[in-house]
Amino acid sequence: MKKNTLFALAALLAALFGNSVVIAQEVTCSGSGGTNCSGTIPDFPIATPYTSTITLPQSLTCPGGAPYVGVGVRVNLTHDHVGDLNISVAGPSGSTTLLNRPAGSGAAGACAGEDVRAVFGAVGSPGNTCQELTSPAVSGNVMVSGPGLNFLQSPNSLGAWTLTVADESNGFEGFVTDWALVGQCAAPTAIPTQSQSGLLVMILLMLGAGLWTFASGRRR
């Protein structure tokens, strides 16, 4: 069996057993009967921002006994100039700014990129950054900074959560497609699912057959 094939098999085994990932329980606004789940982000100087509320009947939990990290806020919105936006959330025990007019190359140094599809919470890349050459300009897991992070890490997520998106510079109107609350959970070691276990058996059989072929060839 060729060395690169063995390396590929080893990498797959490592992926099955050695992943360090964040898994999540998600409650969407539209799926849980929230208010104003999709709507327009009024352009500045309109003083009334976009607001929407999700009420959780019970605290978010982590499946399989995985360690709880905190509440993440998944935001899916379109906007032609992300640097105009201030996004915040208020929950049962506090409030925090999720994204505050990220910097970039646009007017007055603001991000000129488009759209936000990200989970803001206790894990991920440092917040308030954008990638102007890609769309969405803000994506993935974004770590919230500042004192408001503490309430996102609280295990008590029961109650009403309100998302606010304010446009603070004139020129572009946006639209929130939907948003969600995410129970962020640490999974330092991935446990193979039933399908993964079947795949693992097949890989081991292939590996054994390859090693036997290799050994037979060496004896000739």
C-alpha positions in Angstrom: 0.0 0.0 0.0 1.4 3.4 -0.9 2.5 5.7 1.8 0.2 8.5 0.9 -2.8 6.1 1.2 -1.6 5.2 4.7 -1.3 8.8 5.6 -4.8 9.5 4.3 -6.2 6.7 6.4 -4.4 7.9 9.5 -5.8 11.4 9.0 -9.3 10.0 8.7 -8.9 8.0 11.9 -7.6 11.2 13.6 -10.6 13.1 12.4 -13.0 10.4 13.7 -11.4 10.3 17.2 -9.5 13.5 17.7 -11.8 16.3 16.7 -12.0 19.4 18.9 -15.3 21.0 17.8 -18.2 23.1 19.0 -21.6 21.5 18.7 -24.8 23.3 19.3 -28.5 23.2 20.2 -30.2 25.9 18.1 -33.6 27.6 18.6 -34.5 29.8 15.6 -36.7 32.9 15.9 -39.0 31.8 13.0 -39.1 28.2 14.3 -40.0 29.1 17.9 -42.7 31.7 17.4 -40.5 34.7 17.9 -41.5 38.3 17.0 -40.5 40.1 13.9 -38.1 37.3 13.0 -37.4 38.8 9.5 -37.6 42.4 8.8 -36.0 45.6 7.4 -33.0 47.3 9.0 -34.0 51.0 8.6 -31.3 53.2 7.1 -29.9 56.0 9.2 -31.1 58.5 10.3 -34.3 56.6 11.0 -34.2 56.4 14.8 -36.1 53.1 15.2 -33.8 50.1 14.8 -34.7 46.5 13.9 -35.7 44.5 17.0 -36.9 40.9 17.4 -37.6 38.7 20.5 -37.2 35.0 21.2 -38.7 33.6 24.4 -37.1 30.4 25.6 -39.3 28.2 27.8 -36.3 26.3 29.1 -32.6 26.8 29.3 -30.4 25.6 26.4 -28.6 22.3 27.0 -25.8 20.3 25.6 -26.4 16.8 24.2 -24.5 13.8 25.4 -23.2 15.5 28.5 -20.9 17.8 26.6 -19.5 20.7 28.6 -21.6 23.9 28.3 -19.8 27.0 27.0 -22.6 29.5 26.8 -25.3 31.1 24.6 -24.4 32.1 21.0 -26.4 34.4 18.9 -26.7 33.3 15.2 -27.4 36.3 13.0 -28.3 36.0 9.3 -28.7 39.4 7.6 -28.0 41.2 4.3 -26.5 44.7 4.2 -24.3 46.4 1.5 -22.1 48.1 4.1 -21.6 46.1 7.3 -19.6 49.0 8.8 -22.8 50.9 9.3 -24.2 48.3 11.8 -24.4 48.0 15.5 -25.7 44.6 16.6 -26.6 43.9 20.2 -28.6 41.4 22.3 -30.4 41.6 25.6 -31.2 38.5 27.6 -32.7 37.5 30.9 -29.6 38.5 32.9 -27.9 41.2 30.9 -27.0 42.7 27.5 -24.0 43.0 25.3 -22.8 44.3 21.9 -22.2 41.6 19.4 -20.8 43.7 16.5 -20.0 47.4 16.6 -19.4 49.0 13.2 -16.3 46.8 12.2 -13.3 48.6 10.7 -12.3 48.3 7.0 -11.6 50.4 4.0 -15.0 52.1 3.6 -16.1 55.6 4.5 -14.5 56.8 7.8 -12.6 53.5 8.0 -15.7 51.3 8.3 -16.1 47.8 6.8 -17.3 48.1 3.2 -18.1 44.4 2.9 -21.6 42.8 2.5 -23.8 40.7 4.8 -23.4 38.9 8.2 -23.9 35.2 8.7 -22.2 34.4 12.0 -22.6 33.0 15.5 -21.6 35.6 18.2 -20.7 34.0 21.5 -18.0 32.8 23.9 -15.9 31.0 21.3 -14.3 31.8 17.9 -12.3 34.5 16.3 -12.0 38.0 17.9 -15.0 40.1 17.1 -15.4 43.4 15.3 -13.4 42.3 12.2 -14.6 41.8 8.7 -13.4 40.3 5.4 -14.4 42.8 2.8 -13.4 40.7 -0.2 -15.7 37.8 0.7 -19.4 37.6 1.2 -20.5 37.4 3.9 -18.0 39.9 5.3 -18.6 38.6 8.9 -19.0 34.8 9.2 -18.2 31.8 11.3 -17.9 31.8 15.1 -17.1 35.3 16.5 -16.0 35.8 20.1 -17.8 38.6 21.9 -15.5 40.9 23.9 -16.2 43.1 26.9 -18.1 42.7 30.2 -21.3 41.6 28.4 -19.6 38.2 27.6 -20.3 37.1 31.2 -24.0 36.9 30.8 -23.7 34.9 27.5 -21.7 32.3 29.5 -24.4 31.9 32.2 -26.1 28.5 32.2 -29.5 30.2 32.7 -30.8 31.1 29.3 -34.5 30.8 30.3 -36.7 33.8 29.3 -36.9 36.6 26.7 -34.0 37.5 24.4 -34.1 40.6 22.1 -31.9 41.2 19.1 -31.3 44.8 18.1 -29.7 45.9 14.8 -29.1 49.6 14.3 -27.9 51.3 11.1 -25.6 54.2 12.2 -24.6 55.7 8.9 -26.6 56.9 5.9 -26.6 55.2 2.5 -27.8 51.5 2.7 -30.9 49.7 4.0 -30.6 46.1 5.2 -32.7 43.1 5.9 -32.6 40.4 8.7 -33.6 37.0 7.3 -33.7 35.2 10.6 -31.7 34.8 13.8 -31.3 32.1 16.5 -30.1 31.3 20.0 -27.4 28.6 20.0 -26.4 26.5 23.0 -22.6 26.4 22.4 -21.1 23.1 23.7 -17.5 22.0 23.9 -16.7 18.5 22.5 -13.0 17.9 23.0 -13.2 14.3 21.7 -15.6 13.3 19.0 -17.4 10.0 19.6 -18.0 8.0 16.4 -21.7 7.7 15.4 -23.1 4.4 14.2 -22.3 5.4 10.6 -18.8 6.5 11.6 -18.3 3.1 13.3 -19.2 1.3 10.1 -16.9 3.4 8.2 -14.1 2.7 10.7 -14.6 -1.1 10.3 -14.3 -0.7 6.6 -11.2 1.3 6.9 -9.5 -1.2 9.2 -10.4 -4.0 6.8 -8.9 -2.1 3.9 -5.8 -1.3 6.0 -5.4 -4.9 7.0 -5.7 -6.1 3.4 -3.3 -3.5 2.2 -0.7 -4.4 4.8 -1.1 -8.1 4.0 -0.6 -7.4 0.3 2.5 -5.3 1.1 4.0 -8.0 3.3 3.3 -10.7 0.6 5.1 -8.6 -2.0 8.1 -8.2 0.3 8.4 -12.0 0.7 8.6 -12.7 -3.1 
